Amino acid sequence: LGVATCAACIRVITTGDECLVERFGKYHRRLDAGWHVLLPIVERVSFHATTREQVLDVPPQQCYTKDNAPIKADAVVYMRIQDVISAKYNVEDVYSALMNLCLTQLREQVGKLTLDESFSSRERINFALLKDLNEVCQGWGIEITRVELQNLQPSPTIKEAMELQMAAERKKRSAILKSEGERTTLINEAEGRAQAAICDAEAQSRATILKAEAESNRQRIEAEGLQIAIEAITDAIMKNQKQDNNDNKARVNAVEGAIQFLSVLRFLETQATFADSNNAKVIMLPSKDSL
């Protein structure tokens, strides 16, 4: 009996744990890591807690968003007991109180957001929960180190409506992309036709210019040749008639004779070309006076 009594009076505390000892129902002392001796009957361990970081799993609960959409939310809370005395004597049951506080604050934060905002504001909800929980838990000797919102599950009806909306959005985006593609194709084709028309017009303009330049050059060469021919025939007439080149009147007459000669020669060439054709024709010869 004595050995059993002595063994019951010895308490070994592991590293990271702390115990509170009451004497005659009143707080007396705190036990750290190591072994300690308790007075039998007089002293007892009233609270045993760990100061290591703990994980509190908040179960899913029904919440309502700002637009009255039902949604189930759950979270994970990381906490550490900083003051074992406050955790024991400032609240009836620290773990139960912390759980209820988490549930209340989670419902409150979800209720501040619309359904669409709640899905895109996880970090905002986590930060707000961490701040609100720490404000209350300081009096309980607890530090909240991190809060992670895990799942946001809408009701089956809302989930089905969201899926229909997403399908409609995908269909709408597909139609928009298709119309934009068709529009781009039409624009490209129109631009291609316009560019081709511009190129064709530029080519025709260039061809017209080249044709005009060629005709101008031809006429200039013919005129130069005609001038040379007239001068040559004029010189031949002046020489044949033994006229003086300084005699202007004689030279004028010689030039007129040269022009008449070339006119008759051009007429004969034209008639010869006309006579070579296979069609029926009537050849009109000039009179003697016209030659």
ZIBEL-V303207 format. One record per backbone hydrogen bond with DSSP energy under -1.0 kcal/mol. CO is the residue of the C=O (numbers start at 1). NH is the residue of the N-H. If there is no record, write none. Layout:
# ZIBEL-V303207
<<CO,NH> <CO,NH>>
This chain:
# ZIBEL-V303207
<<1,5> <2,6> <3,7> <4,8> <5,9> <9,38> <11,36> <13,34> <14,17> <16,51> <18,49> <19,31> <20,46> <20,47> <21,28> <21,29> <22,44> <23,26> <26,23> <29,21> <31,19> <34,13> <36,11> <39,43> <40,42> <42,24> <44,22> <47,20> <49,18> <54,79> <56,77> <58,75> <61,73> <63,71> <65,68> <69,65> <70,155> <71,63> <72,153> <73,61> <74,150> <75,58> <76,148> <77,56> <78,145> <78,146> <79,54> <80,143> <83,87> <84,88> <85,89> <86,90> <93,97> <94,98> <95,99> <96,100> <97,101> <98,102> <99,103> <100,104> <101,105> <102,106> <103,107> <104,108> <105,109> <106,110> <107,111> <110,113> <113,66> <114,118> <115,119> <121,125> <122,126> <123,127> <124,128> <125,129> <126,130> <127,131> <128,132> <129,133> <130,134> <131,135> <132,136> <133,137> <134,138> <137,142> <138,141> <141,82> <141,83> <143,80> <146,78> <148,76> <151,74> <153,72> <155,159> <156,160> <157,161> <158,162> <159,163> <160,164> <161,165> <162,166> <163,167> <164,168> <165,169> <166,170> <167,171> <168,172> <169,173> <170,174> <171,175> <172,176> <173,177> <174,178> <175,179> <176,180> <177,181> <178,182> <179,183> <180,184> <181,185> <182,186> <183,187> <184,188> <185,189> <186,190> <187,191> <188,192> <189,193> <190,194> <191,195> <192,196> <193,197> <194,198> <195,199> <196,200> <197,201> <198,202> <199,203> <200,204> <201,205> <202,206> <203,207> <204,208> <205,209> <206,210> <207,211> <208,212> <209,213> <210,214> <211,215> <212,216> <213,217> <214,218> <215,219> <216,220> <217,221> <218,222> <219,223> <220,224> <221,225> <222,226> <223,227> <224,228> <225,229> <226,230> <227,231> <228,232> <229,233> <230,234> <231,235> <232,236> <233,237> <234,238> <235,239> <236,240> <237,241> <238,243> <244,247> <247,251> <248,252> <249,253> <250,254> <251,255> <252,256> <253,257> <254,258> <255,259> <256,260> <257,261> <258,262> <259,263> <260,264> <261,265> <262,266> <263,267> <264,268> <265,269> <266,270> <267,271> <268,272> <269,273> <270,274> <271,275> <272,276>>
